[in-house]
Amino acid sequence: MCLQNCQPNELSFTFLFPACALLPSPLHGQIIHASLVKSGFEADCFASTALLDMYAKLRMLEWARRVFDEMSVRNLPTWNAMLSGYSRSGDMKGSLELFESMQERNVVSWTAMISGYSQNGQYREALDMFLRMEKEKGVKPNEVTIASVLPACANLGALEVGERIEGYARANGLLQNLYVSNCVLEMYARCGKIEVARRVFDNMGKRRNLCSWNSMITGLAVHGKCNDALELYDKMLEEGTAPDDVTFVGLLLACTHGGMVERGQELFESMEKEYGIAPKLEHYGCMIDLLGRAGRLQEAYDFIKTMPMKPDSAVWGALLGACSFHNNVELAEKAAEFLFQLEPWNPGNFVILSNIYASAGRWDGVARLRMVMKGCQITKAAGYSLIEEGGEMHKFIVEDKSHPRCDEIYAVLDQVLTMMKVKDLSTDFESELDELRIMELSS
């Protein structure tokens, strides 16, 4: 266009910048940015918004913010582009500050916040933002909103909210979107409703993709329905869908939970031989867990030594967990030695080895670990639980008294403990408390 002496106008730049955002290098975009300034169209709101969005998508947040601050006129898409840029870059603090300063918000604004929190693992904040959006007049969730908040429900176990969202999606025809249907399936599987997840899966029919199969296979495996998971894999192959590396993680989990060592080994070997899929660390971790749970600890240790890549903390952690279950002190010490190097800050590894020593009567080992943890100032973080009630999530910490109804809660707990003692159900509970006391020695 330029070679033919045809000068671009404002509209030209609104199409050029989105194209530049798809390129791996920002160089072309920066050249066209200079062209925009030279042509005098920098004041055009639409062209500058496209420029801002390009920098945001290229993760050049400082450049995007500079364009945003220099704009004399900003419309709602301008604010949303900047908001999405912060969320995409993981700067949720900056994103929230910008969001709260907006005088006008639409579903794109809310979805950018929900998606940002969810993608950055801040599931509680994502769910809170969605619940807040529900109270906003004139704003209704779309497919992207639903697909962004459902992973938060899945990770928090917020079943009531998830069911309500699925009802909304069904009533508004959003389940026709395969991505939404897959998120609903995943949510039910993660929240323990595996039968409902299977119903969602079956209702997809021919619309199912590899993600649908993987979610269902993994869900069945996690819930102990190992044979069902393997049968579903066979059905997937019959329907012409080829597996990927995620599929085999689910299959190996099924074999692990079902104690099917030989079947697991066959599947592991078939990855590269039949499908050309090189096993990753996750698959090796599953194999160690499979062998370890079956009591084949030495075989698991030898398997680690033959790995073509350096074992990570998940692999050694699987072996340490198996040693804990089978009370193997010697291999536990070897696994823990590597874990202490890989994760010197993680108190969980110290606690597991401490419990193994305690079970073997090695109190000198317990004392030594306690001294190491104190010397390195390693402390065990307080555990907490999330309970959903009436569509609202409540967080509880050990001996927490910050909840507004804590007096009622402790009164009910006292009643439950009394009933357990009357019915002689407190023996196991007391033994668990003894284990916790051992763990507290390392705190």
LINWO-V458284 format. One record per pair of residues at least 24 apart in sequence whose C-alpha atoms are under 10 Angstrom apart, sorted by the first residue. I is the first residue (numbers start at 1). J is the second residue. D is the distance in whole Angstrom. If there is no record, write none. Layout:
BEGIN
i = (I;I)
j = (J;J)
d = (D;D)
END
This chain:
BEGIN
i = (7;8;8;8;8;9;9;9;9;9;10;10;10;10;10;10;10;10;10;10;10;11;11;11;11;12;12;13;13;13;13;13;13;13;13;14;14;14;14;14;14;14;14;15;15;15;16;16;16;16;17;17;17;17;17;17;17;17;17;18;18;18;18;18;18;18;19;20;20;20;20;20;21;21;21;21;21;21;21;21;21;22;22;22;23;24;25;26;26;26;26;26;29;29;29;30;30;42;42;42;43;43;43;43;44;44;44;44;45;45;45;45;45;45;45;46;46;46;46;46;48;48;48;49;49;49;49;49;49;49;49;49;50;50;50;51;51;52;52;52;52;52;53;53;53;53;53;53;53;53;54;54;55;55;55;56;56;56;56;56;56;56;56;56;57;57;57;57;57;57;57;58;58;58;59;59;59;59;60;60;61;61;61;61;61;75;76;76;76;76;76;76;76;77;77;77;77;79;79;79;80;80;80;80;80;80;80;80;80;81;81;81;82;82;83;83;83;83;83;83;84;84;84;84;84;84;84;85;85;86;86;86;87;87;87;87;87;87;87;87;87;88;88;88;88;88;88;88;89;89;90;90;90;90;90;91;91;91;92;92;92;92;105;105;106;106;106;106;106;106;107;107;107;107;107;107;107;107;107;108;108;108;108;108;110;110;110;110;111;111;111;111;111;111;111;111;111;112;112;112;113;113;114;114;114;114;114;114;114;115;115;115;115;115;115;115;115;116;117;117;117;118;118;118;118;118;118;118;119;119;119;119;121;121;121;122;122;123;123;123;123;123;123;123;123;124;124;124;124;124;124;124;125;126;126;126;126;127;127;127;127;127;127;127;127;128;128;128;131;131;131;141;141;141;142;142;142;143;143;143;143;143;143;143;143;143;143;144;144;144;144;145;146;146;146;146;146;146;146;147;147;147;147;147;147;147;147;148;148;149;149;150;150;150;150;150;150;150;150;151;151;151;151;151;152;153;153;153;153;153;153;153;154;154;154;154;154;154;154;154;154;154;155;155;155;155;156;156;156;156;156;156;156;156;157;157;157;157;157;157;157;157;157;157;158;158;158;158;158;158;158;158;158;158;158;159;159;159;159;159;159;159;159;159;160;160;160;160;160;160;160;161;161;161;161;161;161;162;162;162;162;163;163;163;164;175;175;176;176;177;178;178;178;178;178;178;179;179;179;179;181;181;181;182;182;182;182;182;182;182;182;183;183;183;185;185;185;185;186;186;186;186;186;186;186;187;187;188;189;189;189;189;189;189;189;189;190;190;190;190;190;191;192;192;192;193;193;194;194;194;194;194;195;206;208;209;209;210;210;210;210;210;210;210;211;211;211;211;213;213;213;214;214;214;214;214;214;214;214;214;215;215;215;216;216;217;217;217;217;217;217;217;217;218;218;218;218;218;218;218;218;218;219;219;219;220;220;220;220;221;221;221;221;221;221;221;221;221;221;222;222;222;222;222;223;223;224;224;224;224;224;224;225;225;225;226;226;226;226;226;226;226;226;226;226;226;227;227;227;227;227;228;229;229;229;230;230;230;242;243;243;243;244;244;244;244;245;245;245;245;245;245;245;245;246;246;248;248;248;248;248;249;249;249;249;249;249;249;249;250;250;251;251;252;252;252;252;252;252;252;252;253;253;253;253;253;254;254;255;255;255;256;256;256;256;256;256;256;256;256;257;257;257;257;258;258;259;259;259;259;260;260;260;261;261;261;261;261;261;261;262;262;264;264;265;265;279;279;280;280;280;281;281;281;281;281;281;281;281;281;282;282;282;283;284;284;284;284;284;284;285;285;285;285;285;285;285;285;285;286;286;286;287;287;288;288;288;288;288;288;288;288;289;289;289;289;289;289;289;289;289;290;290;290;291;291;291;292;292;292;292;292;292;292;292;292;293;293;293;293;293;293;293;294;294;295;295;295;295;295;296;296;297;297;297;297;297;297;298;301;301;301;311;311;312;312;312;312;313;313;313;313;313;313;313;314;315;316;317;317;317;320;320;320;320;321;321;321;321;323;323;323;324;324;324;324;324;324;324;325;326;327;327;327;327;327;328;328;328;329;329;329;329;329;329;332;332;333;344;344;344;345;345;345;345;345;345;346;346;346;346;347;347;347;347;347;347;347;347;347;348;348;348;348;348;350;350;350;350;350;351;351;351;351;351;351;351;351;352;354;354;354;354;355;355;355;355;355;358;358;358;359;366;366;366;366;367;367;368;369;369;370;370;370;370;370;371;371;372;373;373;373;374;374;377;378;378;379;379;379;380;380;380;380;381;382)
j = (39;35;36;39;41;36;39;40;41;47;36;39;40;41;42;43;44;45;46;47;48;41;44;46;47;36;47;41;42;44;46;47;48;50;51;44;45;46;47;48;49;50;51;47;50;51;47;50;51;54;47;48;49;50;51;52;53;54;55;50;51;52;53;54;55;57;54;51;54;55;57;58;50;51;53;54;55;56;57;58;59;54;57;58;58;58;58;54;55;58;59;60;54;55;58;54;55;67;70;71;70;71;72;73;71;72;73;74;71;72;73;74;75;77;78;73;74;75;77;78;73;74;78;74;75;76;77;78;79;80;81;82;77;78;81;78;81;78;79;81;82;85;77;78;80;81;82;83;84;85;81;85;81;82;85;81;82;83;84;85;86;87;88;89;81;82;84;85;86;88;89;85;88;89;85;86;88;89;85;89;85;86;88;89;91;104;102;103;104;105;106;108;109;105;106;108;109;104;105;109;105;106;107;108;109;110;111;112;113;108;109;112;109;112;108;109;110;112;113;116;108;109;111;112;113;115;116;112;116;112;113;116;112;113;114;115;116;117;118;119;120;112;113;115;116;117;119;120;116;120;116;117;119;120;121;116;117;120;116;117;120;122;136;139;133;136;138;139;140;141;133;136;138;139;140;141;142;144;145;139;141;142;144;145;139;140;141;145;141;142;143;144;145;146;147;148;149;144;145;148;145;148;144;145;146;147;148;149;152;144;145;146;147;148;149;151;152;148;148;149;152;148;149;150;151;152;153;155;148;149;151;152;151;152;155;152;155;149;150;151;152;153;154;155;156;152;153;155;156;158;386;393;152;150;151;152;153;151;152;153;156;158;161;392;393;152;392;393;161;391;392;165;168;169;169;172;174;169;172;173;174;175;176;177;178;179;180;174;177;179;180;180;174;175;179;180;181;183;184;174;177;179;180;181;182;183;184;180;183;183;187;180;182;183;184;185;186;187;188;183;184;186;187;190;187;183;184;186;187;188;190;191;183;184;185;186;187;188;189;190;191;192;186;187;190;191;187;190;191;385;386;387;388;393;187;188;189;190;191;192;386;387;388;393;187;188;190;191;386;387;388;389;391;392;393;187;188;190;191;192;193;388;389;391;191;388;389;390;391;392;393;388;389;390;391;392;393;187;188;191;391;187;188;391;391;200;204;204;207;207;204;207;208;209;211;212;208;209;211;212;207;208;212;208;209;211;212;213;214;215;216;211;212;215;212;215;216;219;211;212;214;215;216;218;219;215;219;219;215;216;217;218;219;220;222;223;215;218;219;222;223;219;219;222;223;219;223;219;220;222;223;225;220;239;241;236;241;236;241;242;243;244;246;247;243;244;246;247;241;243;247;243;244;245;246;247;248;249;250;251;246;247;250;247;250;246;247;248;249;250;251;253;254;246;247;248;249;250;251;252;253;254;250;253;254;250;251;253;254;249;250;251;252;253;254;255;256;257;258;250;253;254;256;257;254;257;253;254;255;256;257;258;254;257;258;250;251;252;253;254;255;256;257;258;259;260;251;254;255;258;260;254;253;254;255;254;255;263;275;271;275;277;271;275;276;277;271;275;277;278;279;280;282;283;282;283;277;279;282;283;286;279;280;282;283;284;285;286;287;283;286;283;286;282;283;284;285;286;287;289;290;283;286;287;289;290;286;290;286;287;290;286;287;288;289;290;291;292;293;294;289;290;293;294;290;294;290;291;293;294;290;291;294;287;290;291;292;293;294;296;290;291;290;291;290;291;307;308;307;308;309;307;308;309;310;311;312;313;314;315;312;314;315;315;309;311;312;314;315;318;311;312;313;314;315;316;317;318;319;314;315;318;315;318;314;315;316;317;318;319;320;322;314;315;316;317;318;319;320;321;322;318;319;322;318;319;322;318;319;320;321;322;323;324;325;326;318;319;321;322;323;325;326;322;326;322;323;325;326;328;322;326;322;323;326;328;331;332;331;331;334;335;338;342;338;339;342;343;338;339;340;341;342;343;349;339;339;342;348;349;352;349;352;353;356;349;352;353;356;352;353;356;352;353;354;355;356;357;359;356;356;355;356;357;359;360;356;357;360;353;356;357;359;360;362;356;357;357;373;376;378;373;376;377;378;379;380;378;379;380;381;373;377;378;379;380;381;439;442;443;379;380;381;439;442;378;380;439;442;443;380;436;438;439;440;441;442;443;439;438;439;441;442;435;436;438;439;442;435;438;439;435;438;439;441;442;441;442;442;441;442;439;440;441;442;443;441;442;442;441;442;443;442;443;443;442;443;440;442;443;439;440;442;443;443;443)
d = (9;9;9;8;10;9;8;10;8;10;8;9;9;6;9;10;7;9;8;6;9;10;10;8;7;10;8;9;10;10;9;6;9;8;8;10;10;7;5;8;8;5;8;9;8;10;9;8;9;10;8;9;9;6;6;9;8;6;9;7;8;10;8;6;10;9;8;9;7;9;10;9;10;9;8;5;7;9;6;6;10;9;8;8;9;8;8;9;8;7;10;9;8;8;10;10;9;9;10;8;9;7;7;8;9;9;8;10;7;8;6;6;7;10;8;10;9;9;9;8;10;9;8;8;9;10;7;5;9;10;7;9;9;8;8;10;10;8;10;7;7;9;10;8;9;5;7;10;9;7;9;9;10;10;8;7;7;9;8;5;8;10;8;8;9;10;9;7;10;8;9;9;10;10;7;9;8;6;9;9;7;7;10;8;10;10;9;9;7;7;8;10;9;10;10;9;9;9;9;8;8;9;10;7;6;9;10;8;10;9;9;9;10;10;10;7;10;7;8;9;9;8;9;5;8;9;8;9;10;9;9;8;7;7;9;8;4;7;10;9;9;9;10;9;6;10;8;9;9;9;7;8;8;6;10;9;10;9;7;7;8;9;10;9;10;10;8;6;9;10;9;10;9;6;7;6;8;10;8;10;9;9;9;8;9;10;9;8;8;9;10;7;5;9;10;7;9;9;8;9;10;10;10;7;10;10;6;6;9;8;7;10;9;5;7;10;9;9;9;9;9;7;7;9;7;6;10;10;8;10;9;9;10;8;9;8;10;8;10;8;5;8;9;7;7;7;9;9;7;10;10;8;9;10;9;6;9;9;6;7;9;9;9;9;9;10;9;9;9;9;9;9;9;9;9;9;8;8;10;10;6;9;10;7;10;8;7;10;10;9;8;9;9;10;10;7;10;8;9;10;10;7;5;9;9;6;8;9;9;9;10;9;10;6;7;10;8;6;10;7;9;8;7;9;9;10;10;10;7;9;9;8;9;9;10;7;4;7;8;5;6;10;10;8;7;8;10;9;8;10;7;9;9;8;8;9;10;7;5;8;8;8;8;9;9;10;10;7;9;8;6;9;7;8;7;8;8;9;6;9;9;8;10;8;10;7;8;7;5;9;10;9;10;9;5;8;10;7;8;9;9;9;8;10;9;10;9;9;9;10;8;7;8;8;10;9;10;10;9;9;10;9;8;9;9;7;6;9;10;8;9;10;9;9;8;7;8;9;10;9;10;6;8;9;8;10;10;9;8;8;10;9;5;8;9;8;10;10;7;9;9;10;9;9;8;9;9;7;7;10;7;10;9;9;10;10;8;9;7;8;7;8;9;8;10;10;9;9;9;9;8;8;9;10;7;5;9;9;7;9;9;9;8;10;9;10;7;9;9;6;7;10;8;9;8;9;8;4;7;9;7;8;8;10;9;9;10;10;8;10;6;7;9;6;4;8;9;7;9;8;7;7;10;8;9;9;9;7;10;9;6;7;7;9;8;10;8;10;8;5;7;9;7;6;9;9;10;8;9;8;10;9;10;7;9;7;9;10;8;9;8;9;9;8;10;7;8;10;7;8;7;8;9;8;9;9;10;9;10;7;10;10;10;7;6;10;9;7;10;10;9;10;10;10;7;10;10;6;7;9;8;9;7;9;9;8;10;10;9;9;7;7;8;9;7;4;8;9;7;8;9;8;9;10;9;10;7;9;8;6;8;9;9;9;6;7;10;10;7;10;10;10;8;9;9;9;10;10;10;10;9;9;10;8;9;7;7;10;8;7;9;8;8;9;10;8;10;9;7;10;9;9;9;6;4;8;9;7;9;9;8;8;9;9;10;7;8;9;6;6;10;9;10;8;10;9;5;7;10;8;7;9;10;9;10;9;9;8;6;9;8;5;7;10;9;9;9;9;9;6;9;8;8;9;9;8;9;9;7;10;9;10;7;7;9;8;8;10;8;8;9;9;9;10;9;8;8;10;8;6;9;9;6;7;10;9;9;10;10;8;10;8;8;8;9;9;8;9;10;9;9;8;7;8;10;8;6;9;9;9;9;10;6;9;7;7;8;10;9;8;7;7;10;8;9;8;9;10;10;9;9;9;9;9;6;9;10;8;9;8;10;8;10;6;6;5;8;10;8;8;9;7;9;9;10;9;9;9;7;10;9;10;8;6;9;9;6;9;8;8;7;9;8;8;10;7;7;10;9;8;10;10;9;10;8;8;8;9;10;9;7;10;10;7;5;8;10;8;9;10;7;8;8;8;9;9;8;10;7;5;9;8;7;5;8;10)
END
